[in-house]
Amino acid sequence: MKRAERRHLKQHELQSFARQVQGTVEEYRNQATWIVAALAVIGVVAFGYWAWNQHVESQVHALLADALVVQEARIGPPAAATGSSGLTFPTERERAQAVVAKFKAAADAYPRTDAGMFARYQQASTLMSLGNAAEAAKAYQQVIDQGGEKLYGQMARLGLAEAQALSGQYEQAITAYKELAQRKDGQLPIDGILMQLGRTYRDAGRASDAQQTFNRVVQEFPDSPFNADAKRELEELKKA
């Protein structure tokens, strides 16, 4: 092959290789551009989500703080009449009613947050203190629906069982207490659940079942803070 032809062939190969390299560079440059753009978008979305969460947290905590101020308000004459300062209520019942409204507002505004579930649980427990078991049961069920197997969800199941027992729905309450007491991975104290179960058996007129349950507390949990209460319940059952 003549030298000129070989030189021409080499130049052609070099040009071809150069075009390939350039094409590869352009391809990766385009990919890199898309990657950078994608990362930028992800960064903006992540920052927006963080900022939104911060806003939500600040709002719900402000509502909770407002509710807690009412919960700690003084019972007595109006502040102006006594020369003191701060929020007051004439009766504990009126204060509790105001507390329910405040916690409900926080829970309704942010139901899916942990703070919202806390507010709903507080709403339910305050309704129980007012003797409104039916409304309390609805609020507890909302916590269960949102909280699932989290601590608040389990606490709400306990509260719902108490509301059912207070409403005379003893069998539903007994079933709920038994299921909670049988859980090995639960976060609630089994001895406390058994005490509630025993009292529900007692109120339902099932003295034998109540006695067996209180005996479990005494025998299986000798160091329990509920031990003395269980013994006292057993003594009362013997008298009856």
C-alpha positions in Angstrom: 0.0 0.0 0.0 1.4 3.4 -0.9 2.5 5.7 1.9 -0.1 8.3 0.9 -2.9 5.8 1.0 -1.8 4.6 4.5 -1.6 8.2 5.7 -5.1 8.9 4.3 -6.4 5.7 6.0 -4.9 6.7 9.4 -6.4 10.2 9.1 -9.8 8.6 8.3 -9.5 6.3 11.3 -8.4 9.2 13.6 -11.3 11.3 12.4 -13.7 8.4 12.9 -12.4 7.8 16.4 -12.6 11.6 17.2 -16.2 11.6 16.1 -16.9 8.6 18.3 -15.2 10.3 21.3 -17.1 13.5 20.7 -20.4 11.7 20.4 -19.7 9.8 23.6 -18.8 13.1 25.4 -22.0 14.7 24.1 -24.1 11.7 25.2 -22.6 11.8 28.8 -22.8 15.5 28.9 -26.6 15.3 28.1 -27.0 12.5 30.7 -25.0 14.6 33.2 -27.2 17.6 32.5 -30.4 15.5 33.1 -28.8 14.0 36.3 -28.0 17.5 37.6 -31.4 18.7 36.7 -33.1 15.7 38.4 -31.0 16.2 41.5 -31.9 19.9 41.6 -35.6 19.0 41.3 -35.3 16.4 44.1 -33.5 18.9 46.2 -36.2 21.5 45.7 -38.9 19.0 46.5 -37.1 17.7 49.6 -36.6 21.3 50.8 -40.2 22.1 50.1 -41.4 19.0 52.0 -39.1 19.9 54.9 -40.3 23.4 55.0 -43.9 22.3 54.8 -43.4 19.8 57.7 -41.8 22.6 59.7 -44.8 24.8 59.0 -47.2 22.1 59.9 -45.3 21.2 63.1 -45.3 24.8 64.2 -49.0 25.3 63.5 -50.1 22.1 65.3 -47.8 22.8 68.3 -49.3 26.3 68.6 -52.8 24.7 68.7 -51.6 22.2 71.3 -50.1 24.9 73.4 -53.4 26.8 73.3 -55.2 23.6 74.4 -52.8 23.0 77.2 -53.2 26.6 78.5 -56.9 25.9 78.8 -56.3 22.5 80.4 -54.2 24.2 83.1 -56.6 27.1 83.7 -57.6 28.0 87.2 -61.1 27.1 88.6 -62.6 30.0 90.4 -63.9 33.5 90.1 -62.9 35.6 87.0 -59.4 36.9 87.2 -60.6 40.5 87.2 -62.7 39.9 90.3 -59.8 38.6 92.3 -57.1 41.0 90.9 -55.1 38.0 89.5 -54.2 37.2 86.0 -54.7 34.3 83.7 -57.5 32.2 82.3 -60.2 31.0 84.7 -63.4 28.8 84.5 -66.3 28.7 87.0 -66.3 24.9 87.1 -64.2 22.0 86.1 -66.8 20.8 83.8 -66.8 24.0 81.8 -63.0 23.9 81.6 -63.2 20.3 80.4 -65.7 21.3 77.7 -63.4 24.0 76.5 -60.4 21.6 76.5 -62.3 19.2 74.3 -63.0 21.9 71.8 -59.4 23.0 71.7 -58.0 19.5 71.3 -60.6 18.7 68.7 -59.6 21.8 66.7 -55.9 20.7 66.7 -56.8 17.1 65.8 -59.2 18.1 63.0 -56.6 20.5 61.5 -53.7 18.0 61.5 -55.1 14.5 62.0 -52.2 12.5 60.4 -49.4 14.0 62.5 -48.2 12.6 65.8 -49.3 15.8 67.5 -52.7 15.5 65.9 -53.1 11.9 67.2 -52.0 13.2 70.7 -54.7 15.9 70.5 -57.4 13.4 69.4 -56.4 11.1 72.3 -56.6 14.0 74.7 -60.0 14.9 73.3 -61.2 11.3 73.9 -59.9 11.1 77.4 -61.4 14.4 78.4 -64.7 13.3 77.0 -64.4 10.2 79.2 -63.9 12.5 82.2 -67.2 14.3 81.2 -69.0 10.9 81.1 -69.5 11.1 77.4 -68.4 7.6 76.5 -70.1 7.4 73.1 -68.3 10.5 71.8 -65.1 9.4 73.4 -65.4 6.0 71.7 -65.6 7.7 68.3 -62.5 9.8 69.0 -60.6 6.8 70.3 -61.5 4.9 67.1 -60.1 7.8 65.0 -56.8 7.5 66.9 -56.8 3.7 66.2 -57.5 4.3 62.5 -54.6 6.8 62.3 -52.2 5.3 64.8 -52.4 1.6 63.8 -49.9 -0.3 65.9 -48.1 2.7 67.3 -48.2 3.5 71.0 -51.1 6.0 70.6 -53.1 3.4 68.6 -52.6 0.8 71.4 -53.5 3.3 74.1 -56.6 4.3 72.1 -57.7 0.6 72.0 -57.4 0.5 75.8 -59.4 3.8 76.0 -62.0 2.4 73.6 -62.5 -0.7 75.8 -63.0 1.5 78.8 -65.6 3.6 76.9 -67.4 0.4 75.9 -67.4 -0.8 79.5 -68.7 2.5 80.7 -71.5 2.3 78.1 -72.5 -1.2 79.3 -71.0 -2.9 76.2 -69.2 -5.4 78.5 -68.6 -8.2 76.0 -67.0 -5.9 73.5 -64.8 -4.4 76.2 -63.8 -7.8 77.6 -62.8 -9.0 74.1 -60.7 -5.9 73.6 -59.0 -6.2 77.0 -58.3 -9.9 76.4 -56.7 -9.2 73.0 -54.5 -6.5 74.5 -53.5 -8.7 77.4 -52.5 -11.6 75.1 -50.1 -9.4 73.0 -46.5 -10.2 73.6 -45.2 -7.3 71.6 -47.5 -4.7 73.1 -46.2 -1.5 74.7 -48.8 -1.4 77.4 -48.4 -3.0 80.9 -50.2 -6.3 81.0 -50.9 -6.1 84.7 -52.7 -2.8 84.2 -54.8 -4.3 81.3 -55.7 -7.3 83.5 -56.9 -5.0 86.3 -59.2 -3.3 83.8 -60.4 -6.7 82.5 -61.1 -7.9 86.0 -63.1 -4.8 86.9 -65.1 -5.2 83.7 -65.8 -8.9 84.5 -67.0 -7.7 88.0 -69.3 -5.0 86.5 -70.7 -7.5 84.1 -71.6 -9.8 86.9 -69.0 -12.4 86.1 -67.5 -12.8 89.5 -65.7 -16.0 88.9 -63.9 -14.6 85.8 -63.1 -11.4 87.8 -61.6 -13.5 90.6 -59.4 -15.5 88.2 -58.2 -12.3 86.5 -57.3 -10.5 89.8 -55.5 -13.7 91.0 -53.4 -13.5 87.8 -52.3 -10.1 88.8 -51.4 -11.2 92.3 -49.6 -14.4 91.2 -47.9 -13.4 87.9 -47.0 -9.8 88.9 -46.0 -9.8 92.6 -44.1 -6.6 92.2 -46.8 -4.8 90.3 -48.1 -1.4 91.5 -51.5 -2.9 90.9 -50.9 -5.9 93.2 -52.5 -4.2 96.3 -55.5 -3.1 94.2 -56.0 -6.7 92.9 -55.9 -8.1 96.5 -58.4 -5.5 97.6 -60.7 -6.4 94.7 -60.5 -10.1 95.7 -61.5 -9.2 99.2 -64.5 -7.3 98.0 -65.5 -10.2 95.8 -65.3 -12.6 98.8 -67.6 -10.3 100.8 -70.1 -10.2 97.9 
